[in-house]
Amino acid sequence: MRRLVIDSATEACSVALFEDGELLAGECLTLGRGHAERLVPMIAALPNKGHADVIAVDIGPGSFTGIRVGLAAARALGLAWNARVEGYESLSLVAAMAHDQHPNTAIDVCMTGGHGEWFFQPFAADGEPLAPVISLHPDDACARSNAPLVAGSQAHALAERLGNVAVADLRPDARSYPLLSVARLIADPRPSYGRAPDARLPSAAA
């Protein structure tokens, strides 16, 4: 069984193709912007143009555009190939990557959010999340963080405020997908923006 993994929810953009759990090929770039232009060529450069039986995609939180680009690509390819589409959250993958480097360690994952806020989620030493993802002002993230290790794109910034914590400066990487536990996979992937929308329709406000 082949699985294509698409990750474009954050400033990193990556793809990977696995066969029976073994990595066949993959690429990870730090783009910041331009995911829409780069993602499809990255998939096309994989063996057999990335054709797979299952497609896994990062549903966020992260960049609004990046999340939607990844999901749109996954759904379109899933329809074309009659492939199952599943999702996972960006902070879960970062936590899994950090736990691979630092086993049996509690980890706070801190990633770049919107409007100066950070996405924050604590994970236990066994890798299980202790709370849902939340978008916080940096001061509030500092108040909530108590793990000996912080990971993610804002790990250094959080560590500078906290002091005396280890840092894992990581971004989601599709090639690390096998590190995720089955419990972290989402059968019906939908965007996970991690924060309330900046504007609401008048009917919703009412």
Residue pairs with C-beta under 8 A, 6 or more apart in sequence:
1 19
1 20
1 53
1 54
2 17
2 18
2 19
2 24
2 51
2 52
2 53
2 54
3 17
3 18
3 19
3 52
3 53
3 54
3 55
3 56
3 177
4 15
4 16
4 17
4 43
4 46
4 50
4 51
4 52
4 54
4 55
4 56
4 77
4 83
5 14
5 15
5 16
5 17
5 18
5 26
5 55
5 56
5 57
5 174
5 175
5 177
6 15
6 39
6 43
6 55
6 56
6 57
6 58
6 70
6 73
6 74
6 174
7 13
7 14
7 15
7 57
7 58
7 70
7 90
7 93
7 172
7 173
7 174
8 14
8 35
8 39
8 58
8 66
8 67
8 69
8 70
8 73
9 58
9 59
9 60
9 61
9 62
9 63
9 66
9 67
9 70
9 90
9 172
10 58
10 62
10 63
10 66
10 90
10 111
10 112
10 153
10 171
10 172
11 30
11 31
11 32
11 63
11 112
11 153
11 171
12 28
12 29
12 30
12 31
12 171
12 172
12 173
13 28
13 29
13 30
13 31
13 35
13 38
13 39
13 42
13 66
14 26
14 27
14 28
14 29
14 42
14 172
14 173
14 174
14 175
15 26
15 27
15 39
15 42
15 43
15 46
15 50
15 174
16 23
16 25
16 26
16 27
16 174
16 175
16 177
17 23
17 24
17 25
17 26
17 46
17 47
17 50
17 52
18 24
18 177
18 178
21 178
23 175
23 178
24 46
24 47
25 45
25 46
25 47
26 46
26 174
26 175
27 42
27 45
28 171
28 173
28 174
28 175
29 38
29 42
30 171
31 38
35 63
35 65
35 66
35 69
35 70
36 65
36 69
39 69
39 70
39 73
40 73
43 49
43 50
43 73
43 77
44 50
50 77
51 81
52 81
52 83
53 81
53 83
53 84
54 83
54 84
54 85
54 86
55 74
55 77
55 78
55 81
55 83
55 84
55 85
55 86
56 74
56 85
56 86
56 87
56 88
56 177
56 185
57 70
57 71
57 73
57 74
57 85
57 86
57 87
57 88
57 189
58 67
58 70
58 87
58 88
58 89
58 90
58 93
58 172
58 174
59 67
59 70
59 71
59 87
59 88
59 89
59 90
59 186
59 189
59 190
59 191
59 192
60 67
60 89
60 90
60 191
60 192
60 193
60 194
61 67
61 89
61 90
61 91
61 111
61 113
61 119
61 133
61 135
61 192
61 193
61 194
61 195
62 90
62 111
62 112
62 119
62 194
64 114
64 193
67 191
67 192
67 193
68 191
71 87
71 189
71 190
71 191
74 85
74 189
75 85
77 83
78 84
78 85
85 189
86 185
86 186
86 187
86 189
87 185
87 186
87 188
87 189
87 190
88 177
88 180
88 184
88 185
88 186
89 133
89 184
89 186
89 192
90 111
90 119
90 172
91 109
91 111
91 119
91 121
91 133
91 152
92 129
92 180
92 184
93 172
93 173
93 176
93 177
93 179
93 180
94 109
94 111
94 151
94 152
94 170
94 171
94 172
95 107
95 109
95 121
95 123
95 127
95 129
95 151
96 127
96 176
96 179
96 180
96 181
96 184
97 151
97 168
97 170
97 172
97 173
97 176
97 179
98 105
98 107
98 109
98 149
98 151
98 168
98 170
99 105
99 107
99 123
99 127
99 179
100 176
100 179
101 168
102 149
102 166
102 168
104 125
104 126
105 125
105 147
105 148
105 149
106 122
106 123
106 124
106 125
106 147
106 148
106 149
107 122
107 123
107 147
107 149
107 150
107 151
107 168
108 120
108 121
108 122
108 123
108 144
108 145
108 146
108 147
108 149
108 150
108 151
108 158
109 119
109 120
109 121
109 122
109 123
109 150
109 151
109 152
110 118
110 119
110 120
110 141
110 145
110 150
110 151
110 152
110 153
110 154
110 155
110 157
110 158
111 118
111 119
111 120
111 152
111 153
111 154
112 118
112 119
112 153
112 154
113 119
113 135
113 136
113 194
113 195
114 135
114 195
114 198
115 198
116 137
116 138
117 135
117 136
117 137
117 138
117 195
118 135
118 136
118 137
118 138
118 141
118 154
118 157
118 158
119 133
119 134
119 135
119 152
119 194
119 195
120 133
120 134
120 135
120 136
120 141
120 144
120 145
121 129
121 131
121 132
121 133
121 134
122 129
122 130
122 131
122 144
122 145
122 146
122 147
123 129
123 130
123 147
124 130
127 181
128 183
133 192
133 194
134 194
135 194
135 195
136 144
138 154
138 157
138 158
138 161
141 154
141 158
142 158
142 161
142 162
145 158
145 162
145 165
147 165
148 165
148 166
149 165
149 166
149 167
149 168
150 158
150 159
150 162
150 165
150 166
150 167
150 168
151 167
151 168
151 169
151 170
152 168
152 169
152 170
152 171
153 169
153 170
153 171
155 167
155 168
155 169
155 170
156 167
156 169
158 165
159 165
159 166
159 167
